[in-house]
């Protein structure tokens, strides 16, 4: 079996988890990332690893293709992040390997393009519009509405405006974020505009699934029990299994599957975010990757497989029965950040671990 190429950002949370999954699958690993000199001093990369420049995804994919073609890679897997997912899709297509569709990976990387494609296919999405980031304009939709960058993840720059004053304040806040040189460099064209969409009232949920030749296999349905009603949308709690009615969960899975089909995401992991509105589930995001951060660690499938095991083995072509999650409650809490600053110390870890179930 040829090597498994893991395409990851230099700030990857899950590098160790994917490396461990690859080892359990018996695969040799090549790590491709936008490495930096700071991480090189503290993290031991595998002997053969590649440095990519994600500012140009097409060129990064060409670098990856040129370096690995002769090695006959068995699979190329993006561990996290929309740009690594696009680079992996481009390289996998060129090398004849299974992966998400390139068009789908591109659309998932641009929230505006995603909504255009999904709306055209009849997938329920919020009403949306684009406004320039360079100068303020009146709100193009009714209030309240949500402003967000087109290309950032983890709720960065997502702000609710519920009156005219908060609209201009939110526009200024997002515009200043998009003007930060390292942010703007990620996608200068997309940074010239801000996505505006209607605020959909209702609980928010997240879905984790696996696409296999165009068919969506559900892996986990997460409730977000804390209300996410702005002005910012900081994630806190993910809980599974869901407490929502089965028919509502089924409707949400159908929306996610329809969105994946519309975008052309036909193979590999997907992560969806939806609001359960008055008229039913509404798609907020569909990513051509698995859940971010370390949230996946709460999931186990079948005979103790991790989420990374499922992703790696799927990419390598292992025969996997429909992976069912262990039937026990699980949750994760992302610590809220009360103020700007630098994290110096974490205390109470031993006390927390002494609590049953933690």
N, C-alpha and C positions, 0 to 999 in steps of 0.2 A: 504494500500500500504506500502510495506517495505521501508526502508531508501534508499536514493540515496547516493552512495559513490563517492566522488570527489577525484581523485588521482592527486596530484599537486606537483610541486617542491617548495622548501622553498622560492624561489625568484619569486613566481607566480605573474604575472602582473594582472591576471584576476580573482583572488579569489573572490572579491566582486561581479563581474559581474555574475559569475556562482552561487554564493550563492543567489543573487537576482533572477536569473532565476529559481532556485530550489524552492524558496519561492512562486513565481508566479505560478509554476506548482503544488503547494501544497505538496511538498515532504520534508520529514525530511532528514537532511544531516549528513553524516559522512565525515569528512575531513581526508584524509590519505596523509601524506607528510613527507619529511625528515626534520622535524622541527629542528631549532637551538635555542640556548639559547638567542641569540640576538633578534630574531623575537618574541620569547615568551614574551619578555619584552615590546614590542610595538604593538603587534597584538593580538586581542581577538579571539582565536580559538573557534569553537563550543564546547559545553560541552563534547561531545564524539568525540574525534579525535585520530587518530593513528599515531605513528611514524614508518616510514619505512626506511630501509637502501638500497638506490638505487645502491650501489656498487655491490650488488648481486640481480638482478631483480627476479630470481626464488625464492630466500628466502624471498624477500619483498612480492612477491605474496602469498607465503605460510602464512606469517604473516597476510596478509589481509584476506585470506580465513578463517583461523582459528578464527580470531576475529569477522567476520561478518556472518559466515554460519548460526548460530543459529538465527540471526536477520532477515533472509530472505530478503536480499537486492533486491530492484526492479531493480536497474541498477548500473553499475560501469562506470564512465566517467573520462577519462583523460582530464584535463583542458589544458595542454600545455606540450611540451617536449617529446622527443622520448622515454626516459626511463620510465616516468610515463605511456606513451601509451602502452609500452610492459607489464608493471606490471598490468595495468588494463585489457589488453587482456588475460593474463595468468589467472588472478583471475576470470574474467567473464566466460571464457571457463570452468573452474573447477566448477563453480556454476551454469552453464547452462543458462547464461544470454547472450543477444545479444552484440556483440562487433566486432571489426576488427579481422581478423584472426591472430593467433599468428605468423604464418610464415611471414605474411605481416608486422606485427609490428617489427619483428626481422630484416627483410630486410630493412625497412625504417630507422632503427637505424644504419645501416652500409651502407655507400654510395657505397662501392665496391660491396657488395653482391647485392644491388639494381641494379647496372649496369649489373652484370653478369646475373641475372634473367631476366631483361628486354631485354637485347641483345639476349638471347637465345629464347625469345618469339617474336623477330622481332620488338620490340619497338625501335624507333630511339633514340639512346643515343650517346653522344660523344665517340670517340675512347678513350680507357683508359688503364692504367697499374698501377702496384704497384711498389714502390721503397722503400728500407729500410730507416728509419728515423735516424738510428744510425751512418751512414757514407754517404758521398756524392757519387753519381754515375752520369754518363753522362745521359742526357735526353733520355728517352726510346721512346719518340714520337717526331714528328717534332715540330718546334717552329713557332709561339708562342703556349704555352700550359699553363694550369692552375694547380697549386698544391693546395691540400686541405687535411685537416684531414678527416678521414673516419667517425668520430662520433660526430663532433661538428656542431652546427647550427648557424643561424644569421650571416653567412659569416665570422665566426671566423677562421682566419688562411688561408683564400682563397687568393692566390697571383698569378698574371700573370707573366710569364717569356717569354720574346720575343727574348732573345739572350743568349749565353752561360754564360756570366757574371751574368745576372739577374737570370738565372736558379740556379746557385750555391748560390747566395744571397737568393733567395726565399726558396731553400731547407733548408738552415741554419736557416732561420727565422721560418719556420714551425716546423723544428726539435726542436728548442729551446722551442717553445710553447708546443709541445708534451712531452717535458722533465719536464715541471712544475709538481710537485708532485700531486696537486689536479686535474690537467687535465689528467695526465697519469692514475690516480686511477679510472677514469671513465671507461676505457677499456684498460688495459695494453697490451693485444694482438694487438688490432687495433692501439695503439699508436706506435707500432714497425714499422709501414709502413706509407707511404704517398701516397695518391691517386693522380695520374697524368692523366689529360685528355686534349684532344684537345680543343683549344679555338674556340667556335662557334660564328662567327660574326653575328650581327643582334640584333634587339631589344629584351629585356627580358620582360616577362609577368608572372603574377601569377594567378592561378585559385583556387577558393574556391568551394568545392563541398561536397555532402553528398552521401555516398554509402548506398543503401537500398537493401539488398539481392542480391548484385552483380550488381545493376544498379546504374549508376552515375547520380545524379540530380545536374545540375549546379546551383550554388548560386551567384557567382560573378566572373567577369573577370577583372583583374587589369592590366592596362598599367603601365610601369615604364619609364616615359618619359626621365629621365636623362640617358645619355649613361653610361653603365656599362662595360667599356673597360679596367679596371685595371689601375695601377698595383694592386689596392685593389678594393673590390666590396662592398663598404659601401652602404647600402640601403638609399634612400632619399624619393622619392615620389611614392605613390600608387594612381592611379586615376581610377575611374570607372564611367560610362561605358567606354568600350574600343573604341578607334578610328580606330582600325584595321578592315579591311574588314570582313564581316560576314563569308565568306567562310574560311578565315584564322582562325578566332576564332573557327569555327566548327571543323577544322582540329586539332587545339590544344586540344579541348575537347576530340576528338577521341583518341589522343595520351595518354592523362591522363587516360581515361577509360581503354585503353589497358594495361597501366602500372599497374593500380589497379588490373585488372584481373590477370595479370601475377604474381603479388606479393601475391595475395590472400587477398587483402584488400576488404572485401565484405560488411562491415556494419560499419557505423559511418562516421565522417568527414574526409576529405582529403584536403591537401593543396599541390598544384603542382607549380613548377617553370620550365619555359621553355624558350628557345631561338627560335626566329622565323628566322631560317637560310635560306640560299639560296635554300636548298632542302626541306624546309618546317619546321614545328615545331620539336624541339629536346628536349627531356626531360632532365632536369638537376636534379631535385629532386621530389620525391613524398613522403609526410609525412602522417602518419596515425594519423593525428590530424588536428585541425583547425589552422588558421593563428595565428602567434605569436604576442606578445606585446599587445598593445591596438588598433591595426589596425581594429579589428572587430567592434569597436564602430561606425564606419561610415556606417554600414550596418543595414537596417531595412527591414523586410519582412512582407507581408500580412498586418494584423491589428496591425502594430507597433511592431512585434516580433523582438527581438535582435538575433544576431547569437547564443548567448548562450541559448536563449529560444529554438531555433530550435534544437540545439544539445541535450539539456536536454530532451525535449519532444520526440524527436526521440528515445532516449535511453529508456525512460519510456514506449514506445509503444503507445504514443498518435497518433491518426489518423491525419496526416498532409497532406493536399493537397500539390501538388508540390509548395514549397514556392518560390514565386517570389519576387525579390528585388524591393523596392520602386523605381519608375522610375525617379530618380533625380540624378544629378551628385554629386559625393562625392569623397573626397580625404583625404589623410593623409600625413604629412611630418615628417620624422624622422630627428631630428636636427643633422647635421654633427658635428663631434668632431674634432676641428682643431689641438689639441695637447693633450698630456698626462697631467693629473692633477686630481684634486678633485673638483666636482661641489659644490659650496658654496651657490649660490643664483640664483634664476630665477626672472627676472624683466619683466615688460611690459605685464603681464597677463591681467589686466583690459583693457588696451588699445587694446590688440588683440581681446578680447571678444566683444569689441565695434564695430568691423568690421563686416558688414553684411555677414552672411554665415559662420562665424567662431563659 
